[in-house]
Amino acid sequence: MEDKTKKEEDKSTVSAPLEDKKEEVKKTLDLKPEDENKVEKSGVVEVDKGVLESMMREIEMLKEVADKGRLAQFYSRNKKDLPKIVKVRMLDGKLVVGWKMIIDEVFEDSVTHGWKEKQIVKLVFLDGETQEISLRDFVRKYTHVFADVLSTTVNNDGDEALKVQRKDNEEIFEIGVKYIN
């Protein structure tokens, strides 16, 4: 007998808040025509500013750390355009539009057991000038310049090139796809 009363008490404590919620829902759903005018139908959602900023930081972080190949795959599956912004390398104030490895010697020194490297890269700048520089120096010194993609072309060899416009000074030039980002 005691078990039944205990179970009934448990049910009543649980069902009481549920009954209150049901009444609130009924009141909300039973809007009169004059009450409908009070409800905004603008599609605006109110979110706390801190929560919104946190979400935006998280989205930006995810975009930064995302694998570009997987992003491209996602956009192709979802029929959205790829971002039309690329990064072009700049060294000493000149845009780098190509490079080629001239010397690539990496070996282990038998005496010190340390790695020895002699890697020389020939850089081609936008103005046609070339420069030979060690790969290590190039990687340490270059900076990126952002550019918008205007169009894409494919030459006879099948190499793809982009016509881009710099964001900082509006200069327009062509660069191979291999030499961006």
C-alpha positions in Angstrom: 0.0 0.0 0.0 2.8 2.3 0.8 4.4 1.7 -2.6 1.3 2.8 -4.4 1.0 6.1 -2.5 4.8 6.7 -3.0 4.4 6.1 -6.8 1.4 8.4 -6.9 3.3 11.1 -5.1 6.2 10.8 -7.6 3.7 11.0 -10.5 2.1 14.1 -9.1 5.4 15.9 -8.6 6.5 15.0 -12.1 3.2 15.8 -13.8 2.6 19.1 -12.1 5.4 20.9 -14.0 4.3 19.2 -17.2 0.7 20.4 -16.7 1.9 24.0 -16.3 3.9 23.7 -19.5 0.9 22.3 -21.4 -1.2 25.3 -20.2 1.5 27.7 -21.4 1.6 26.1 -24.8 -2.2 26.2 -25.0 -2.2 29.9 -24.1 0.5 30.5 -26.7 -1.3 28.6 -29.5 -4.7 30.1 -28.7 -3.9 33.5 -30.1 -6.9 35.6 -31.0 -6.8 37.6 -34.3 -6.1 40.8 -32.4 -3.1 39.1 -30.6 -1.6 38.0 -34.0 -0.8 41.6 -34.8 1.3 41.8 -31.7 3.5 38.9 -32.9 6.3 40.0 -35.2 6.7 38.0 -38.4 9.9 39.7 -39.5 12.1 36.6 -39.3 14.5 38.3 -36.9 16.1 36.1 -34.2 17.3 37.7 -31.0 20.7 36.3 -29.8 22.9 37.5 -27.0 25.8 39.5 -28.3 28.4 37.4 -26.5 27.0 34.2 -27.9 27.0 35.6 -31.4 30.6 36.8 -31.1 31.6 33.4 -29.8 29.9 31.6 -32.7 31.5 33.9 -35.3 35.0 33.4 -33.7 34.5 29.6 -33.9 33.3 29.8 -37.5 36.4 31.9 -38.5 38.7 29.4 -36.6 37.1 26.5 -38.5 37.6 28.2 -41.8 41.3 28.9 -41.0 42.2 25.4 -40.0 40.1 23.7 -42.7 41.8 21.6 -45.3 41.4 23.6 -48.6 40.9 20.4 -50.6 38.0 19.2 -48.4 36.5 22.7 -48.5 36.6 22.5 -52.3 35.0 19.1 -52.2 32.3 20.4 -49.9 31.5 23.4 -52.1 31.4 21.2 -55.2 29.0 18.8 -53.6 26.8 21.7 -52.3 26.9 23.6 -55.6 28.4 26.7 -54.1 31.2 28.7 -55.6 34.7 28.5 -54.2 35.9 31.6 -52.5 37.2 33.9 -55.2 40.1 35.2 -53.1 43.7 33.9 -53.5 47.0 34.7 -51.8 50.0 35.6 -54.0 53.6 35.5 -52.6 55.6 38.7 -52.5 59.3 39.0 -51.8 61.0 42.4 -51.3 58.0 44.3 -52.6 57.9 42.3 -55.9 55.2 39.7 -56.8 56.4 36.2 -57.3 54.6 34.6 -60.3 56.7 31.4 -60.6 59.7 29.5 -59.2 61.8 26.5 -60.1 64.1 24.4 -58.0 67.7 24.8 -59.4 69.7 22.8 -56.8 68.2 20.3 -54.4 70.9 18.6 -52.4 69.9 17.2 -49.0 72.1 14.7 -47.3 73.2 13.5 -43.9 76.7 14.5 -42.8 78.6 11.2 -42.0 80.7 13.0 -39.4 78.2 15.1 -37.4 75.1 13.0 -38.4 73.3 16.3 -39.0 71.4 17.2 -42.2 73.1 19.3 -44.8 71.0 21.2 -47.3 71.7 23.1 -50.4 68.5 24.1 -52.0 68.4 27.0 -54.5 65.2 28.3 -56.1 65.0 30.5 -59.1 62.1 33.0 -58.6 60.3 34.7 -61.5 58.8 38.1 -60.6 55.8 39.9 -62.3 58.1 42.3 -64.1 60.0 39.4 -65.7 63.1 39.7 -63.5 64.6 36.5 -62.0 66.5 35.9 -58.8 68.2 32.9 -57.3 67.7 32.5 -53.6 68.0 29.7 -51.0 64.7 27.9 -50.4 65.1 28.5 -46.7 65.4 32.3 -47.1 62.5 32.4 -49.5 60.2 30.5 -47.1 61.2 32.8 -44.3 61.0 36.1 -46.1 58.0 36.0 -48.4 54.7 37.6 -47.5 51.2 37.2 -48.9 49.1 39.6 -50.9 45.4 39.0 -51.3 43.8 39.1 -54.8 40.4 38.6 -56.3 40.0 36.0 -59.1 38.6 37.6 -62.2 38.8 34.7 -64.7 40.4 31.3 -65.4 42.2 30.3 -68.5 43.8 27.0 -69.7 46.7 27.1 -72.1 47.6 24.5 -74.8 49.6 22.4 -72.3 46.7 22.1 -70.0 48.1 24.4 -67.3 45.5 26.5 -65.6 46.1 30.3 -65.1 44.1 32.8 -63.1 43.6 36.4 -64.0 43.6 38.2 -60.6 43.3 41.7 -59.2 45.2 42.7 -56.1 43.1 44.0 -53.3 45.6 46.6 -52.1 46.3 48.5 -55.3 43.9 47.1 -57.9 46.7 45.8 -60.2 45.6 43.1 -62.6 47.9 40.2 -63.7 47.9 36.5 -64.6 49.5 33.8 -62.5 49.6 30.0 -62.7 47.4 28.0 -60.3 50.5 26.3 -58.9 51.9 29.6 -57.6 48.9 30.8 -55.5 48.0 30.4 -51.8 
